[in-house]
Amino acid sequence: MFSNKLFSRILLVAVSAVLLLPAAHAQKRPNGFVSDDDAFLALRDASRRNDAARASDIAANLGNYPIPSYVEYYQLKPRLKDASASEVLAFLNRYSGSAIADRLRNDWLLELGKRRDWLTFDEQYPQFQLNDDTQLKCYALMSKALKGIKVADEARALLNVPKDFGEGCMALITTLMETKQFDENDLWAQIRLASDTGSTDYVRRFVPLTGIEDGSLVAAMEKPASIVARGVGFRRVRHEVYVIALGRIARSNPAQAADTLSNNTLLLSKKQEGFAWGQIAYQASMKLAPEAMQYWRKAGNAPLSLEAHQWKIRAALRAGDWKLVSAGIEAMPPSLRSDATWVYWLARALREEGKIEAAHAGFQSIAPQTSFYGQLALEELGQKITIPARALPVTEEEIAPMTSNAGFRRALKFFDLDLRFEGYREWNWELRKMNDRQLLAAAEFARRSDVLDRMVNTSDRTKTEFDFTQRFPTPHRDIMQATTQRQGMEMAWVYGLIRQESRFIMNARSHVGASGLMQLMPATARHVAKKIGLSDFSPGRVNEIETNILLGTSYLNMVLNDLEGSQTLATAAYNAGPGRPRSWRSTLARPVEGAIFAESIPFSETRDYVKKVLSNATYYAAMFEGKPQSLKARLGNVAPASFVPTDLP
């Protein structure tokens, strides 16, 4: 037998040894991190905070990390302002052709533009492959303008989304004003665009260019009633500020803004009056106000923002004014008019006007698209929605290059680290130049790697060869079938919703805290669990597959029953809450097609959501039932109804 003292000493030594083992092991890791992955994540955070010293310290111990290009990138990025051209070029050459090299070139070009180093900028800009940065496009036009090249028309086409502007686009506008390529009309057109966003900060950036020193332009955004109260005035600047103030008032009360304008038009030019009515009509349209149509008629052909163009048509659709639908779409900029949304509605308007041949051509041009409006166009041509013939299965020889693809391997590593943004960048970079067979092989590789969202996204890109088992997967089908059958729900609709909600990422979490396959909010999960008597529910269970599907389908069924069986309304309710579709419906003056109701949903996210979910559901139904489907029948009609509050979350 051991004595108590001896036993205590042995126990102390043993415990100390156990405690020291992980400590000794941690000393072998960079900067005391538990793993290289933890160190890499800390490196990324340091780089994003522009903490160059910390990033360098961590990177020095990650020499064997499996993604060396990103270790170097995160070390170099916070030093980019001071890094030499040779150091940056060395990185670009070392990782030439990779996604991260293009990302660094993007970052460097922004620095070069800020420095006005046009010689290096002009050398590097043509090598920027994604070319998806509006601010860089502004710098490129600025460089040309400073060389005396006329770029005003290109600039007007580019400068239409103020939130994308940044320093580069504001510098471009200033340069164009200084070089007389832009005039006062261009300047005020840009200010009106900025005011349409509702952001005072965007408008404030233009103050130095206007010469306004009394603060009235900012006051028009923040205290519009004070600007309106002082009257229209006699100078153009006063008129323009007055119009912006009216638009601001219209955001909360279009009718008040309309009454004010009606009594103060004498000193405004016809063009300025048109601008003002256009702003009021835009705000009234987004509020689904029936008066919007009379405001649009008063606005005439006033120049509009891209968003205002679209809301003009949505208001006309709700009112059944096909003549305005046709004229309004014809007046859109070509880039907007060519979108399938407006191709479809223009074709519908042309048919209403008796222009059958032109309408038919419009429908035919988009019918091959496997999307909401492509499906609707197909039905207008007398056909139903079916599943395209499946392409020949990809072979192991076709999949092999995907397995060894370095970009895909980096993407999978990022997905393991839950860095989906970086993973998507790497994955999508590799897809850019692939043909249909390669895309199908890449999608199959994603399936085998259990990255279903990338399988769907990749297969969605094919043009002539299709595999809808990749585009519309059915994971957890046994659970889904049992749950939907028990509740009497359509499984195709639920799958269509999940495909849009989470792309089948089980641990998906939105920026507002929604979780799991069906993206349930915590409060909604608790409410539904209580309603259905799930007594052992706890918040930690919301990501369990069976629990998530049970709660999600139960909630979807509740809103469906609450909204008279309309999938259009219930889908909107699942995304935006049950009260909102009731409110939107209550503003209707007459029954409208489900497609018109969906297109005129005021929330852009919900509008896009409803169209995609019901499009998905139609394809799923065609797969499950093995027969042609109708999206129009699924959408149904939406009739006016009184707004009734609901206790659903």
C-alpha positions as CSV (number, residue, x, y, z in Angstrom):
1,M,0.0,0.0,0.0
2,F,1.1,3.5,-0.8
3,S,1.2,6.1,2.0
4,N,-1.1,9.1,1.5
5,K,1.9,11.4,1.1
6,L,3.5,9.2,-1.5
7,F,0.3,8.8,-3.4
8,S,-0.2,12.5,-3.4
9,R,3.2,13.1,-4.8
10,I,2.7,10.5,-7.5
11,L,-0.7,12.0,-8.4
12,L,0.8,15.5,-8.5
13,V,3.6,14.4,-10.9
14,A,1.1,12.6,-13.1
15,V,-1.3,15.6,-13.3
16,S,1.6,17.9,-14.0
17,A,2.8,15.7,-16.9
18,V,-0.6,15.7,-18.5
19,L,-1.0,19.4,-18.2
20,L,2.5,20.0,-19.6
21,L,2.0,17.9,-22.7
22,P,-0.4,20.2,-24.5
23,A,1.6,23.3,-23.4
24,A,4.8,21.8,-24.9
25,H,2.9,20.9,-28.0
26,A,1.5,24.4,-28.3
27,Q,5.0,25.9,-28.2
28,K,5.6,24.1,-31.5
29,R,2.7,26.0,-33.1
30,P,3.0,29.5,-34.4
31,N,2.6,32.1,-31.7
32,G,1.0,29.7,-29.3
33,F,-2.0,28.8,-31.6
34,V,-3.5,25.4,-31.1
35,S,-3.2,24.6,-34.9
36,D,-1.9,26.0,-38.1
37,D,-5.5,26.5,-39.2
38,D,-6.2,28.7,-36.1
39,A,-3.0,30.7,-36.9
40,F,-4.1,31.1,-40.5
41,L,-7.5,32.4,-39.5
42,A,-5.8,34.9,-37.1
43,L,-3.5,35.9,-40.0
44,R,-6.6,36.7,-42.1
45,D,-8.1,38.7,-39.4
46,A,-4.9,40.7,-38.8
47,S,-4.7,41.4,-42.5
48,R,-8.3,42.6,-42.7
49,R,-7.6,44.9,-39.7
50,N,-4.5,46.3,-41.7
51,D,-2.3,45.1,-38.8
52,A,0.8,44.6,-40.9
53,A,3.1,43.8,-37.9
54,R,0.8,41.1,-36.5
55,A,0.2,39.6,-39.9
56,S,4.0,39.4,-40.5
57,D,4.6,37.8,-37.2
58,I,2.0,35.1,-37.7
59,A,2.9,34.5,-41.4
60,A,6.6,33.9,-40.4
61,N,5.5,30.6,-38.7
62,L,3.2,29.4,-41.5
63,G,5.9,28.4,-44.0
64,N,4.4,24.9,-44.5
65,Y,0.8,25.9,-44.7
66,P,-1.1,24.2,-47.6
67,I,-2.3,27.5,-49.1
68,P,1.0,29.5,-49.3
69,S,-0.4,32.0,-51.8
70,Y,-2.9,33.2,-49.2
71,V,-0.3,33.3,-46.4
72,E,1.7,35.7,-48.6
73,Y,-1.3,37.7,-49.7
74,Y,-2.5,38.3,-46.2
75,Q,1.0,39.4,-45.3
76,L,1.3,41.7,-48.2
77,K,-2.1,43.2,-48.3
78,P,-1.9,45.5,-45.3
79,R,1.5,46.8,-46.6
80,L,0.3,47.5,-50.1
81,K,0.4,51.2,-49.7
82,D,4.2,51.1,-49.0
83,A,5.2,47.9,-50.9
84,S,7.5,48.4,-53.8
85,A,6.3,47.6,-57.4
86,S,8.9,44.9,-57.6
87,E,7.5,43.1,-54.5
88,V,3.9,43.3,-55.9
89,L,5.0,42.2,-59.3
90,A,7.0,39.3,-57.9
91,F,3.8,38.0,-56.1
92,L,1.7,38.5,-59.3
93,N,4.3,36.6,-61.4
94,R,4.7,33.8,-58.8
95,Y,1.0,33.1,-58.7
96,S,0.1,34.2,-62.2
97,G,-3.2,32.9,-63.4
98,S,-4.6,32.3,-60.0
99,A,-7.7,33.9,-58.3
100,I,-5.6,35.4,-55.5
101,A,-3.2,37.0,-58.0
102,D,-6.1,38.7,-59.7
103,R,-7.5,39.8,-56.3
104,L,-4.1,41.4,-55.4
105,R,-4.0,43.1,-58.8
106,N,-7.4,44.5,-58.0
107,D,-6.2,45.8,-54.6
108,W,-3.0,47.2,-56.2
109,L,-4.9,49.0,-59.0
110,L,-7.1,50.7,-56.4
111,E,-3.9,52.0,-54.7
112,L,-2.4,53.1,-58.0
113,G,-5.6,54.9,-58.8
114,K,-5.6,56.7,-55.4
115,R,-1.9,57.7,-56.0
116,R,-2.7,58.8,-59.6
117,D,0.1,56.6,-60.8
118,W,-1.4,56.3,-64.3
119,L,1.7,54.9,-65.9
120,T,1.6,51.7,-63.8
121,F,-2.2,51.7,-63.6
122,D,-2.5,51.7,-67.4
123,E,0.0,48.8,-67.6
124,Q,-1.7,46.7,-65.1
125,Y,-5.4,47.4,-65.7
126,P,-5.7,45.4,-68.9
127,Q,-4.4,42.4,-67.0
128,F,-7.1,42.5,-64.4
129,Q,-9.2,39.5,-65.5
130,L,-12.4,39.7,-63.5
131,N,-12.9,43.4,-64.3
132,D,-15.8,43.6,-61.9
133,D,-14.8,46.6,-59.8
134,T,-16.8,49.8,-60.6
135,Q,-14.3,52.0,-58.9
136,L,-11.5,50.6,-61.1
137,K,-13.5,51.3,-64.2
138,C,-13.9,54.9,-63.0
139,Y,-10.1,55.2,-62.5
140,A,-9.6,53.8,-66.0
141,L,-11.9,56.4,-67.5
142,M,-10.3,59.1,-65.4
143,S,-6.9,58.1,-66.8
144,K,-8.2,58.4,-70.3
145,A,-9.9,61.8,-69.6
146,L,-6.7,63.2,-68.3
147,K,-5.1,62.3,-71.6
148,G,-7.7,64.3,-73.5
149,I,-9.8,61.3,-74.5
150,K,-13.6,61.8,-74.6
151,V,-15.2,59.4,-72.1
152,A,-18.4,61.3,-71.1
153,D,-20.8,58.8,-72.7
154,E,-19.0,55.8,-71.2
155,A,-19.0,57.6,-67.8
156,R,-22.8,58.3,-68.0
157,A,-23.4,54.6,-68.7
158,L,-21.2,53.5,-65.9
159,L,-22.2,56.0,-63.2
160,N,-25.6,54.7,-62.2
161,V,-25.2,53.0,-58.8
162,P,-23.8,55.5,-56.3
163,K,-23.2,53.0,-53.6
164,D,-20.5,51.5,-55.8
165,F,-18.7,54.8,-56.5
166,G,-16.0,55.2,-53.9
167,E,-13.1,57.6,-54.2
168,G,-12.4,56.6,-57.8
169,C,-15.8,57.5,-59.2
170,M,-16.1,60.7,-57.3
171,A,-12.7,61.7,-58.7
172,L,-13.8,60.8,-62.2
173,I,-16.9,63.1,-61.9
174,T,-14.7,65.9,-60.6
175,T,-12.2,65.4,-63.5
176,L,-15.0,65.4,-66.0
177,M,-16.4,68.6,-64.6
178,E,-13.0,70.2,-64.6
179,T,-12.3,69.1,-68.2
180,K,-15.8,70.3,-69.4
181,Q,-16.8,66.7,-70.4
182,F,-19.6,66.9,-67.8
183,D,-21.7,70.0,-67.4
184,E,-24.1,71.1,-64.7
185,N,-26.9,68.8,-66.0
186,D,-24.6,65.8,-65.5
187,L,-23.7,66.9,-62.1
188,W,-27.3,67.3,-60.9
189,A,-28.3,64.0,-62.6
190,Q,-25.6,62.3,-60.4
191,I,-26.9,64.2,-57.3
192,R,-30.4,63.0,-58.0
193,L,-29.2,59.4,-58.3
194,A,-27.4,59.8,-55.0
195,S,-30.6,61.2,-53.3
196,D,-32.6,58.3,-54.7
197,T,-30.6,55.9,-52.5
198,G,-31.7,57.8,-49.4
199,S,-28.1,58.2,-48.2
200,T,-27.1,61.7,-47.0
201,D,-23.5,60.6,-47.1
202,Y,-23.7,59.8,-50.8
203,V,-25.2,63.3,-51.4
204,R,-22.7,65.0,-49.2
205,R,-19.8,64.0,-51.4
206,F,-21.2,66.2,-54.2
207,V,-21.4,69.4,-52.1
208,P,-17.9,70.6,-53.1
209,L,-18.8,70.4,-56.8
210,T,-22.0,72.4,-56.5
211,G,-20.6,75.5,-54.9
212,I,-23.4,75.4,-52.3
213,E,-22.1,76.8,-49.0
214,D,-25.3,77.2,-47.0
215,G,-25.8,73.6,-46.2
216,S,-29.0,73.4,-48.1
217,L,-28.2,70.3,-50.1
218,V,-27.6,68.3,-46.9
219,A,-30.6,69.9,-45.3
220,A,-32.7,68.7,-48.3
221,M,-31.8,65.2,-47.2
222,E,-32.0,65.5,-43.5
223,K,-34.6,68.3,-43.0
224,P,-36.5,68.4,-46.3
225,A,-39.5,70.3,-44.8
226,S,-37.3,73.3,-44.0
227,I,-36.2,73.5,-47.6
228,V,-39.7,73.2,-49.0
229,A,-40.9,75.8,-46.5
230,R,-38.5,78.4,-47.8
231,G,-40.0,78.1,-51.3
232,V,-38.8,77.3,-54.8
233,G,-36.6,80.3,-55.3
234,F,-35.4,81.7,-58.6
235,R,-32.0,80.2,-59.2
236,R,-31.4,76.7,-60.7
237,V,-29.5,75.6,-57.6
238,R,-32.5,76.4,-55.4
239,H,-34.8,74.5,-57.8
240,E,-32.6,71.4,-57.8
241,V,-32.3,71.4,-54.0
242,Y,-36.1,71.9,-53.8
243,V,-36.8,68.9,-56.1
244,I,-34.5,66.7,-54.0
245,A,-36.3,67.8,-50.8
246,L,-39.6,66.9,-52.4
247,G,-38.3,63.4,-53.2
248,R,-37.1,63.0,-49.7
249,I,-40.6,63.9,-48.3
250,A,-42.1,61.5,-50.8
251,R,-40.2,58.6,-49.1
252,S,-42.5,58.9,-46.2
253,N,-45.5,60.6,-47.7
254,P,-45.9,60.7,-51.5
255,A,-49.3,62.3,-51.3
256,Q,-48.0,65.3,-49.3
257,A,-45.1,65.7,-51.7
258,A,-47.5,65.6,-54.6
259,D,-49.8,68.3,-53.1
260,T,-46.8,70.5,-52.4
261,L,-45.5,70.2,-55.9
262,S,-48.9,70.8,-57.5
263,N,-49.0,74.2,-55.8
264,N,-45.4,75.2,-56.6
265,T,-44.7,74.5,-60.3
266,L,-44.7,78.1,-61.7
267,L,-41.0,78.7,-61.1
268,L,-39.8,75.3,-62.1
269,S,-38.9,74.4,-65.7
270,K,-40.9,71.6,-67.3
271,K,-37.8,69.4,-67.1
272,Q,-37.4,70.1,-63.3
273,E,-41.1,69.5,-62.8
274,G,-40.8,66.2,-64.6
275,F,-37.8,65.2,-62.4
276,A,-39.9,66.0,-59.3
277,W,-42.9,64.0,-60.4
278,G,-40.6,61.1,-61.3
279,Q,-39.2,61.1,-57.8
280,I,-42.6,61.2,-56.2
281,A,-43.9,58.5,-58.6
282,Y,-40.9,56.2,-57.8
283,Q,-41.5,56.5,-54.0
284,A,-45.3,56.0,-54.4
285,S,-44.7,52.9,-56.6
286,M,-42.4,51.3,-54.0
287,K,-45.2,51.9,-51.4
288,L,-47.7,50.3,-53.8
289,A,-49.8,53.4,-53.7
290,P,-52.5,53.5,-56.4
291,E,-51.8,57.2,-57.0
292,A,-48.4,56.2,-58.5
293,M,-49.9,55.9,-62.0
294,Q,-51.1,59.5,-62.1
295,Y,-47.7,60.7,-60.8
296,W,-45.9,58.7,-63.6
297,R,-48.1,60.3,-66.2
298,K,-47.2,63.7,-64.9
299,A,-43.5,62.8,-64.9
300,G,-43.7,62.2,-68.7
301,N,-40.3,61.2,-70.1
302,A,-38.2,62.5,-67.3
303,P,-34.8,60.8,-66.9
304,L,-34.9,58.0,-64.3
305,S,-32.6,55.9,-62.3
306,L,-32.3,52.2,-63.1
307,E,-34.5,51.4,-60.1
308,A,-37.1,54.0,-61.0
309,H,-37.4,52.7,-64.6
310,Q,-38.3,49.3,-63.2
311,W,-40.7,50.6,-60.6
312,K,-42.5,52.5,-63.3
313,I,-43.2,49.2,-65.1
314,R,-44.2,47.4,-61.9
315,A,-46.8,50.1,-61.1
316,A,-48.1,49.9,-64.6
317,L,-48.4,46.1,-64.3
318,R,-50.4,46.3,-61.1
319,A,-52.7,48.9,-62.7
320,G,-53.1,46.8,-65.9
321,D,-51.8,49.7,-68.1
322,W,-50.1,47.7,-70.9
323,K,-49.6,50.8,-73.0
324,L,-47.4,52.3,-70.3
325,V,-45.7,48.9,-69.7
326,S,-44.7,48.9,-73.4
327,A,-43.6,52.5,-73.6
328,G,-41.7,52.3,-70.3
329,I,-39.7,49.3,-71.2
330,E,-38.9,50.7,-74.6
331,A,-37.5,53.8,-72.8
332,M,-35.2,51.7,-70.6
333,P,-31.4,51.8,-71.2
334,P,-30.4,48.8,-73.4
335,S,-28.6,47.0,-70.6
336,L,-31.8,47.0,-68.6
337,R,-34.2,46.4,-71.4
338,S,-32.3,43.2,-72.4
339,D,-32.9,41.5,-69.0
340,A,-35.3,38.5,-69.3
341,T,-37.7,40.2,-66.9
342,W,-38.4,43.1,-69.2
343,V,-38.2,41.1,-72.4
344,Y,-41.0,39.0,-71.0
345,W,-43.2,41.8,-69.9
346,L,-42.6,43.8,-73.1
347,A,-43.7,40.7,-75.1
348,R,-46.8,40.5,-72.9
349,A,-47.6,44.2,-73.6
350,L,-47.0,43.7,-77.3
351,R,-49.5,40.8,-77.4
352,E,-52.0,43.0,-75.6
353,E,-51.5,45.6,-78.3
354,G,-52.2,43.0,-81.0
355,K,-48.5,42.7,-82.1
356,I,-48.5,39.0,-82.0
357,E,-45.5,38.3,-84.2
358,A,-43.2,40.7,-82.2
359,A,-44.6,39.2,-78.9
360,H,-43.9,35.7,-80.1
361,A,-40.3,36.6,-81.0
362,G,-39.8,38.1,-77.5
363,F,-41.0,35.0,-75.8
364,Q,-38.9,32.8,-78.1
365,S,-35.7,34.7,-77.2
366,I,-35.9,33.9,-73.5
367,A,-37.8,30.6,-73.5
368,P,-34.6,28.5,-73.5
369,Q,-33.5,30.0,-70.2
370,T,-34.1,27.8,-67.2
371,S,-35.4,30.6,-65.0
372,F,-38.6,32.1,-63.8
373,Y,-39.2,34.3,-66.9
374,G,-37.8,31.6,-69.3
375,Q,-40.4,29.2,-67.9
376,L,-43.2,31.8,-68.2
377,A,-42.2,32.6,-71.7
378,L,-42.3,28.9,-72.6
379,E,-45.9,28.7,-71.3
380,E,-46.8,31.7,-73.4
381,L,-45.7,29.7,-76.4
382,G,-48.1,27.0,-75.5
383,Q,-45.7,24.6,-73.8
384,K,-45.3,23.4,-70.3
385,I,-42.2,23.0,-68.1
386,T,-40.3,19.7,-68.4
387,I,-36.9,18.4,-67.4
388,P,-34.4,18.5,-70.3
389,A,-32.9,15.2,-71.4
390,R,-30.0,14.3,-69.2
391,A,-26.5,14.6,-70.6
392,L,-24.4,11.5,-70.9
393,P,-22.9,10.8,-67.4
394,V,-19.4,12.2,-67.0
395,T,-16.6,9.7,-67.0
396,E,-13.9,9.1,-64.5
397,E,-11.5,10.5,-67.0
398,E,-13.5,13.7,-67.1
399,I,-13.6,13.9,-63.4
400,A,-9.9,13.2,-62.8
401,P,-8.7,16.8,-63.8
402,M,-11.2,18.2,-61.3
403,T,-9.9,16.1,-58.5
404,S,-6.4,17.4,-59.1
405,N,-7.4,21.0,-59.8
406,A,-5.4,23.2,-57.4
407,G,-8.1,25.9,-57.3
408,F,-10.7,23.4,-56.3
409,R,-8.4,21.9,-53.6
410,R,-7.9,25.4,-52.2
411,A,-11.7,25.9,-52.2
412,L,-12.3,22.7,-50.3
413,K,-9.8,23.7,-47.7
414,F,-11.5,27.1,-47.3
415,F,-14.9,25.3,-47.0
416,D,-13.4,23.2,-44.2
417,L,-12.3,26.4,-42.5
418,D,-15.9,27.8,-43.0
419,L,-14.4,30.6,-45.2
420,R,-17.0,30.3,-47.8
421,F,-16.3,33.7,-49.5
422,E,-12.7,32.7,-50.2
423,G,-13.9,29.2,-51.2
424,Y,-16.4,30.6,-53.7
425,R,-13.8,32.8,-55.2
426,E,-11.4,30.0,-55.8
427,W,-14.1,27.6,-57.1
428,N,-15.7,30.1,-59.4
429,W,-12.4,31.2,-60.8
430,E,-11.8,27.7,-62.1
431,L,-15.2,27.6,-63.8
432,R,-14.7,30.7,-66.0
433,K,-13.4,29.0,-69.1
434,M,-14.9,25.5,-68.8
435,N,-17.2,24.0,-71.4
436,D,-20.4,22.2,-70.5
437,R,-18.8,18.8,-70.1
438,Q,-16.1,20.2,-67.8
439,L,-18.8,22.0,-65.8
440,L,-20.7,18.8,-65.4
441,A,-17.5,17.0,-64.3
442,A,-16.8,19.8,-61.8
443,A,-20.3,19.6,-60.5
444,E,-19.9,15.8,-60.0
445,F,-16.7,16.4,-58.2
446,A,-18.5,18.8,-55.9
447,R,-21.2,16.2,-55.3
448,R,-18.5,13.6,-54.3
449,S,-16.9,16.2,-52.1
450,D,-20.3,16.8,-50.4
451,V,-20.3,20.5,-51.4
452,L,-23.8,20.5,-52.8
453,D,-24.1,24.3,-53.1
454,R,-21.1,24.3,-55.5
455,M,-22.6,21.3,-57.4
456,V,-25.8,23.3,-58.0
457,N,-24.1,26.5,-58.8
458,T,-21.7,24.8,-61.2
459,S,-24.3,22.7,-63.0
460,D,-26.5,25.8,-63.4
461,R,-23.9,27.3,-65.7
462,T,-24.3,24.7,-68.6
463,K,-25.9,26.0,-71.8
464,T,-26.6,22.9,-73.9
465,E,-25.9,19.8,-71.8
466,F,-27.9,19.4,-68.6
467,D,-28.0,17.2,-65.5
468,F,-30.9,18.3,-63.4
469,T,-30.0,15.7,-60.7
470,Q,-27.1,18.1,-60.1
471,R,-29.1,21.3,-60.4
472,F,-32.0,20.1,-58.2
473,P,-30.6,17.6,-55.7
474,T,-32.8,15.8,-53.1
475,P,-30.7,15.1,-50.0
476,H,-32.4,13.7,-46.9
477,R,-35.3,12.6,-49.2
478,D,-36.6,9.9,-46.8
479,I,-36.9,12.5,-44.0
480,M,-38.4,15.1,-46.3
481,Q,-41.0,12.7,-47.8
482,A,-42.1,11.4,-44.4
483,T,-42.4,15.0,-43.0
484,T,-44.2,16.5,-45.9
485,Q,-46.6,13.6,-46.3
486,R,-47.5,13.8,-42.7
487,Q,-48.4,17.4,-43.1
488,G,-50.1,17.1,-46.5
489,M,-47.5,19.4,-48.1
490,E,-46.0,19.4,-51.5
491,M,-42.4,18.1,-51.2
492,A,-41.4,19.9,-54.5
493,W,-42.2,23.3,-53.0
494,V,-40.3,22.6,-49.8
495,Y,-37.2,21.4,-51.8
496,G,-37.6,24.5,-54.0
497,L,-37.5,26.7,-50.9
498,I,-34.5,24.9,-49.4
499,R,-32.6,25.2,-52.6
500,Q,-32.9,29.0,-52.4
501,E,-32.6,29.3,-48.6
502,S,-29.4,27.3,-47.9
503,R,-28.3,25.5,-51.1
504,F,-28.3,22.4,-48.9
505,I,-25.6,23.7,-46.6
506,M,-26.6,22.1,-43.3
507,N,-24.7,24.6,-41.1
508,A,-25.7,27.6,-43.1
509,R,-26.2,30.7,-41.0
510,S,-27.4,34.0,-42.3
511,H,-26.3,37.5,-41.3
512,V,-29.5,37.8,-39.2
513,G,-29.0,34.5,-37.4
514,A,-31.2,32.1,-39.4
515,S,-29.9,28.5,-39.2
516,G,-29.9,25.2,-41.0
517,L,-31.4,23.9,-44.2
518,M,-34.6,25.9,-43.9
519,Q,-32.9,28.9,-42.4
520,L,-35.0,29.3,-39.3
521,M,-34.8,32.3,-37.0
522,P,-34.4,31.4,-33.3
523,A,-37.7,33.1,-32.3
524,T,-39.6,31.3,-35.2
525,A,-38.1,27.9,-34.2
526,R,-39.2,28.4,-30.6
527,H,-42.7,29.6,-31.6
528,V,-43.2,26.6,-34.0
529,A,-41.8,24.1,-31.5
530,K,-44.3,25.3,-29.0
531,K,-47.2,25.3,-31.5
532,I,-46.6,21.7,-32.6
533,G,-45.9,20.4,-29.1
534,L,-42.2,19.6,-29.5
535,S,-41.6,19.6,-25.8
536,D,-37.9,18.6,-25.8
537,F,-36.8,21.3,-28.2
538,S,-33.8,23.4,-27.4
539,P,-32.1,26.1,-29.5
540,G,-29.1,23.8,-30.0
541,R,-31.3,21.3,-31.9
542,V,-32.3,23.7,-34.7
543,N,-29.4,22.5,-36.9
544,E,-30.3,18.8,-36.6
545,I,-31.6,17.7,-40.0
546,E,-34.9,16.1,-38.8
547,T,-35.7,19.0,-36.4
548,N,-34.9,21.7,-38.9
549,I,-37.0,20.1,-41.6
550,L,-39.9,19.5,-39.1
551,L,-39.9,23.0,-37.8
552,G,-39.4,24.6,-41.2
553,T,-42.1,22.7,-42.9
554,S,-44.5,23.2,-40.0
555,Y,-44.0,26.9,-40.2
556,L,-44.3,26.9,-44.0
557,N,-47.6,25.0,-43.6
558,M,-48.8,27.5,-41.0
559,V,-48.3,30.5,-43.3
560,L,-49.8,28.6,-46.3
561,N,-53.0,27.9,-44.3
562,D,-53.0,31.5,-43.0
563,L,-52.8,32.8,-46.6
564,E,-55.5,30.8,-48.1
565,G,-53.3,28.2,-49.8
566,S,-51.4,30.6,-52.0
567,Q,-47.8,29.4,-52.5
568,T,-47.0,32.8,-53.9
569,L,-48.1,34.6,-50.7
570,A,-46.8,31.9,-48.4
571,T,-43.3,31.9,-50.0
572,A,-43.2,35.7,-49.6
573,A,-44.3,35.3,-46.0
574,Y,-41.6,32.7,-45.2
575,N,-38.9,35.2,-46.3
576,A,-40.4,38.6,-45.2
577,G,-42.9,37.6,-42.4
578,P,-46.6,36.8,-42.8
579,G,-47.8,40.4,-42.2
580,R,-46.0,41.9,-45.2
581,P,-47.6,39.9,-48.0
582,R,-51.0,40.7,-46.4
583,S,-50.1,44.4,-46.4
584,W,-48.9,44.3,-50.0
585,R,-52.0,42.4,-51.1
586,S,-54.3,44.9,-49.4
587,T,-53.1,47.6,-51.7
588,L,-54.3,45.9,-54.9
589,A,-57.2,47.5,-56.7
590,R,-58.0,44.3,-58.6
591,P,-57.0,40.7,-58.8
592,V,-53.6,40.3,-60.5
593,E,-51.6,37.3,-61.8
594,G,-49.2,35.8,-59.3
595,A,-46.3,36.8,-61.6
596,I,-47.3,40.5,-61.4
597,F,-47.7,40.3,-57.6
598,A,-44.3,38.7,-57.3
599,E,-42.6,41.2,-59.6
600,S,-44.0,44.1,-57.6
601,I,-42.9,43.0,-54.1
602,P,-41.3,46.1,-52.6
603,F,-38.4,44.2,-51.0
604,S,-35.8,43.2,-53.6
605,E,-34.6,40.2,-51.6
606,T,-38.1,38.8,-51.2
607,R,-39.0,39.6,-54.9
608,D,-36.1,37.6,-56.1
609,Y,-36.7,34.9,-53.5
610,V,-40.3,34.2,-54.5
611,K,-39.5,34.0,-58.2
612,K,-36.6,31.6,-57.6
613,V,-38.4,29.4,-55.1
614,L,-41.5,28.9,-57.3
615,S,-39.3,28.3,-60.3
616,N,-37.3,25.7,-58.4
617,A,-40.5,24.1,-57.2
618,T,-41.9,23.7,-60.7
619,Y,-38.7,21.8,-61.8
620,Y,-38.8,19.7,-58.7
621,A,-42.5,18.8,-59.4
622,A,-41.6,17.9,-63.0
623,M,-38.9,15.6,-61.6
624,F,-41.0,13.9,-58.9
625,E,-44.2,13.5,-61.0
626,G,-42.5,12.8,-64.3
627,K,-44.9,15.0,-66.2
628,P,-45.0,18.6,-67.6
629,Q,-45.8,21.4,-65.1
630,S,-47.2,24.9,-65.1
631,L,-45.5,27.7,-63.3
632,K,-48.4,30.0,-64.1
633,A,-50.8,27.6,-62.3
634,R,-48.5,27.5,-59.3
635,L,-48.4,31.2,-59.1
636,G,-52.1,31.5,-59.4
637,N,-53.8,34.9,-59.0
638,V,-53.7,37.2,-56.0
639,A,-56.8,39.1,-55.2
640,P,-57.3,42.2,-52.9
641,A,-57.9,41.5,-49.3
642,S,-58.2,43.4,-46.1
643,F,-55.0,43.6,-44.0
644,V,-55.5,41.3,-41.0
645,P,-52.8,41.1,-38.4
646,T,-51.4,37.6,-37.7
647,D,-49.7,36.1,-34.6
648,L,-47.2,34.2,-36.7
649,P,-43.6,35.5,-36.3
